[in-house]
Amino acid sequence: MPLKNYGVLKGAVVDTRFASGKNPHYQVKVVDDRDVWRIAINVQSADQSLVEYIIDSQFQHPILERLQGYPRGFTSLPSSEKHGLDFIRGNLVNFDKFVPLPMNLPGPDNDLNEKLNYYINRAKLDQDAEIYAFGETWGPEGQRDKVFEFSPGRGIHDIHMNQGNEGQWKKDNGVWQDGGLILRFPATSQWVAIFLKFQTQPRHTDDVTGNCLSGTSPVVPPGVTPPRPVVPGETDGHVRIVAALVNDDAPVEQESVTLLNVTPNAIDLTGWTLRDQEKRSLPLSGTINKGETKTVLVRPQLELSNRGGIISLINAQGLRVDGVQYTKEQVRKQGWTLKF
């Protein structure tokens, strides 16, 4: 069963607390135009294994245009509308770039508390900065908040990937309901994205339930880095989307997507497809030799919108091999090919 109260909280950061002791959450106090909230961010898992993170300090994605239109406060985002976050289907992250890190270590800038604090504390010091927290809400409670002591207590948690879980957390699985933090710094036109996942969460899940496609995840002793669940037919990163011509300047516009085979072997593309943001697909065929590129001309049903979008590469087993995203601003100039 997916999360019940999923959505995005928009507001201003006014205080923070490092995770410590028995509460493995980095805490953020946020205000909107009416209410006070606490964001509870997991920086250590319940089994003591590490949390993995990606921080993109120059984040660009079509979702940003929509974010600015949200009012301050909490906005509910039903998964059926695909307005939430989905690490897999929204091409938000490259799973190879996730880095596992402990909650707390001696020394500067070497643990997850400090990695989060660098940008969140910067937002606290900038009166124009905005924070967007995606997750599930709780409250309002009939008591004061246990961390920042405002009343009534309320907040948002599950600020991490919310699919591919096993065991007691499998009940939280769903699609288009991943957690995350996005920070906006208007003075420098900068967006910063912070995405977190647990080491046991895989990079492939069922499109309907969000459950792990392999059916199992490894049971990992505390302090041991788990092996990534293996999915039959997985070819992640074997072929990359390296470029796209989205806004052609020819009288009859002809868009294209360029693929690169990074492996030492030829790859048969029979049964593979390119997919756009609305899951419209273009079948692929032929062979792409080792180290070579292949330029695919776009034709129906695939559509690459000049307003921003995503492009996904799906293999013959229906698994996502690679994915990219682009914004309206990136394809503003006609005739230019965008390099990923």
N, C-alpha and C positions, 0 to 999 in steps of 0.2 A: 504494500500500500504506500503510495507516495506521501510526501509531507502534506499536512493539512492546511497550514497557514503560511504558504510560501509567497514571497514577494520581495520588494526592495524598499529599504529605508533610506531616505535622503535627508541629510541634515548637516550640522556643523560640529566638529570635534571640539570638546571643551576640557576633557581630562582623559588620562590613561592610567593603567596599572599593569605592571609586568605579571606574567604567570609565575607562580611559585608554590612550593609545598604540595598540598593535596588538591589544589585547584589549577589544573593545567590549561588555563585559558588566559590569553592576553585580553584585557578588558578595555573598552573604549566607552566613554560617556559622550552622548550625542544629544543635541537639542534640535528640534524643528521649530516651527512658528508657535507651537502650543504645548508640546509634550517633551519630556526628558526620557531618554532611552539608554540601555546598556547593550553594547555589542560584545558577545562572548565568543572569542576566537580560539579554537583548539590549536595548541602548539605542542601537544603530546597526546598520543592515543591511549585508550583505556588499558591496553595490554603493554604499555610502556615502550612500544616500538616507535620509530621516528615518524614525524609528519614531513611530507615533501612539499616544497614551495617553488613557485615561479613568481618573480617580480619583474614586470615589464614597465620600465620607467618612461617609455615613449609609446604607450599603447595606442593603437589605431584599430578601429573595428566599426562596422556599420551600426552597432548598437549604441554608440555614443550620441548620435544625433537624436535618438529616441530618449535617452536618459535625461537630456537637458529639458525636455518637455514635462517630466514628472514633477508634481508638486512636492514641496517639503513635507516630510512625514512618511508614513508607510503606504505603499501601493501594492495591492494584491495582484499576483501574476499567475493566473491559471495556466497549467502546463499545456492545455489544449491550444492556447494562443501563441505559443512559442516565443513569448516575450521575455522569458527568463534566461538564465545561463545554462548552457550545456557544453561541457568541455569537449565532448566528442562531436556532436551534431552541429554545433555552432562554430567549429573550427577556432576555438578560443585559445588552445594551447598546443604546443608540441610536447608530447609526453616524454620525449627523450631529454627535455630540458628541465624536468623536475629534479630538484636537489633535496635529499634527505638531510635534516639538520636537527640537533637536539634542542630542547626547550631552553636550556640554560647552561652556559659554560663560562669558566673564568676567562677574562680577557675581553677586549673590545670587538664589536661587530663580528662575532663568530657563532652566534646562536639565533634561534628563531625569534625570541623576544626582541632582540636588537634589530634584526632585519625588518620586522614589522614596525618597530618604534621609529625608525629613521624617517619614513614617509608620513606615518600617522601623527607623530609629534610635529612634523613640519606643517601639517594641516591644522593642528591645534594653534600654531603660532600665526597662521595666515587667516585673517578675518573673512576673506573672500573665498577660501577653499571650501569645497563640498566633498562629502563622503557618501558613497552609494554602497550599502551593505545588502547583499542578496542572501537570504536564508529564511528560517521559519521563526515567527514571533511567539512570544509568551506574554501573559499578562493582559490587562493591568491586574496586579496582585493586591490583596488586602493588607499589604505590609510594605515597609520601606525596602528599597533595594539593598541587598546584602553587601554590595561592594561600595557603591557611591552614596548610599543612604538617602536617595531622593524618594519621594512618595507621590503616587503609588509606583511600586516596582513594575517595570515592563522592559522588554528587550527583544533582541533577535539573536539567534544562534544558528548552528549548522552552517557555518561560514566556510564550507569546504565541499568537495565533490560529494554528491548524494546519490550515487549509483554504484553498482558493482559490489555492494556490501554482502557479507555472508553472516550467518549466525544471528545474534540478537538484533543486529542493525539492518538485516535484510528488509525489514518492514519499512524502512525509510527510502528504499530504492524507487526511482522514477526518472523520467526523462524531462529535460527542460526545467530542472529545478536544482541545479548545482548552486552552491554558495560561492561567494567571492566578495572582494572589496575593490572598488574603483574610486580613485581620488581625482578630483579636478582642481587644478591650480590656474584660475583665469588669467592672472597677471603674466604668466609665461606660456599660456595656451597649452599647458601640459596635462596629459592624462596618465595616471599610473594605475596599473592593474596588479592585484595580489591574488594569486590562486593557490589553493592548498588541497592536498589529498593525503589519504593514508597509504602506507606502503602496500597494503594488501589489495587496494582497489585497482582493477585492471583497466586497460585502454580500450576494450571492446565490451559493449553490453547490448542486451536485447533492446530493439527500438521501441517496444511497447512497454515492457516492465522495468527496464533499467537493470535487470539482473545480469550477473556475469555470464557470458556466453559459454564459457568452459564448464559451467555448472559447479565448480569448486574454487575456492581460494585457499592457499596454504595456511596451516596453523603455525604461527611463528612464535617461538619463545621470546621473552623480553630481551631486548638488546640485539636481536639477530635480524639482519636485513633479509627479507623474504625474497625468494625467487618470484619473478613475474609470472602469473598464470599463462600457460601456453594455450593458444586457441588454434585448432586445426585450420590450415589454409592461410595463416597469418603471414602477410607480406609487407608489414609496416615499413615505410620509407624506402622500399626497393625501387619504386618509381616516384619521382618528385614532380610537383607542379612548380615550374621555375619561372614562368612568365605568362602574361595574358594581354591580348589586345582587346580592350573592352569598348573603347570609344573610337571607332575607326573614322577616318576623314574621307574615305572613298565615296563616290556618288551612290553606289550600292554597298552599304556597310557590310563588311565581312570580319566578324570577330574571330578570335582564335585563342587557343590555350596550348602552351608548349610544355611537353613532358620530358624528363631526363631519367634514363636508366642508370642508376649509380652502382649497380652490381657488376660482377665480372661475367655474368651470363646473359644470354638473350632471354627476353621475357615475352611470352605469347599473351597478347591483350584480349584474346577472344573471351567474351563474357564480361569484360570490364566495362565500366561506365564512368562518365563525368556527370556530376550532379550539382544543380544550383541550389539557391537558398530555399526554394519552394519544393525541392526534391524532384524537380523535372530532370530527366536523364537523357544522355546521349550515349548510345552504344559505341564501343571501341572495337577495333579489330586489327589484325596484322601483328607483326613482331617488332619490338624495339630492341636493337642490339646493345651490347654492353657499351657504356659510355656515350651512347648516342641520344640525340633529342628527336622528338616527334612533335610536329605542329599539327594540332587537330582543329579543323575549321568548325565553328559553331553552327549548328543547324537545329531546327525544331526536333525535340521539344525544349532543349536547353536554352536558357535566356540569361544573359549577363547584363544586369541593369546598370545604367550609368549613375544611379543613385547610391551605389554601394551594394556589396553582396558577398557571398561566399561561394567557393568552388571546391568540391570534394571529389576525390578519386576513389572509386569503389572497385574491389577486385571481384573475380568470378564467384567467390564464396559470399559476397555481400558485405565484406569487411572494409572499413575505411583504411586506405593505404596512406593517403596524404590529404591535407586540406589547407586552404589559404583563405584570406579575407581581404577585402579592399574597401576603401571609403569613397564617397562621392568626390571629395577633394583630390584624391590620388588619381582619378581618371578624368579630371576636369579638362585637360588639354587633349584635343582630338589628334588621333594618329600616333600617339605615343604608346609604346608597349610597356606595361608595368612589370618590373622584375621582383620576384619574391625571394 
